[in-house]
Amino acid sequence: MEAPTSNIKSQQVSDYPFIHSNSIMLSAKVLAVLGIFRITAQAQSVLTVRKFVSTMIVPAFPVESGLSFHALWPGLQPTGDAFVYQNVIDDYYPTGTNTRWDVSTWYGPYDAAGDYTEYSTSPVTPGDYITTDFQFYAPTNTWTETQIIEPKASGTASGESPSTTSISVSFKNFPNNADALTEFLFVIELQLAATWNFGSFTFHSIIMTANTTNTAWCSAPYYQGSFTHSITTPVATVVNGQCQCYVAQLTFIAPTTNSALSPAAAAASVGNGNVTRGPIKFTG
């Protein structure tokens, strides 16, 4: 299979439409929106993320018709959700139906035109482990994201090799409050006519750290919404004035309904046609 690219490229949001600049709700939650199944933990709107580590297990490859595609990702956003910093597994292919998963890092928008940057696209195979490590360095106001791909049996048979890539960037002068990331997100995003047809999707070894001594945001969530999931009990630890929330495993199991939302409901929602249904909150 092809080697990972190391270039950074910019695209309009319309060129890569799974990037939403205005997902909805401000509090910590698990929620399903139009085409999105999302889990979010947020410490407090005035506090900021310092570290976010998780390992995704690449799920089975979905088969869709036409240009429909899927995007699965952990990521960070500020309160208000007008910016996103994410590591995305997707099967998007602009000229037709794709035949594989790829993984890459995205952030944006970084300008008034709504442009996003994609960094280091690599092919991945079901069963591969992808570790994403977002870390903030306060002295330089810089984010560093390290992506580690660990191929398993299918990936190794396809010619993949273990790889590590990193990107460092400062969002200080970006629009949309990009410099104050407060939300940890785990997302399944479906585009066009795509369906959740790839089975379960698991994250493990999750570490979420925020600059607060408050541990309530890491407490066990309550459950409601349009998908089923399982989560091990979150464990909060305060070290050096920061709260670390550890979750051993989080699994998106399956959607509980495939019914379409009405156009009227979509029109009444906030941001890019998203419609909330039953948030599940991590806040205590």
Protein Blocks (a to p, Z undefined) as FASTA:
>chain_A
ZZddfbdcdddfklmmmbcfbbghjbdcddddehiacddddfbfkbccfbdcdddddddd
dddehjbdcddddddddehilaccdddddfbdfkbccfbdcddddeddfbfnopacdehi
adddehiacdddddddfklopacddddddddfklmmnopacddddddddfklpghhlmmc
fbdcdddddehjbccfebpaddehiacddddfbfklmpccddedjbdcdddddddddeeh
iacdddfbacdfbdcbfcdcdfklmmmmgehhiacehiadfbZZ
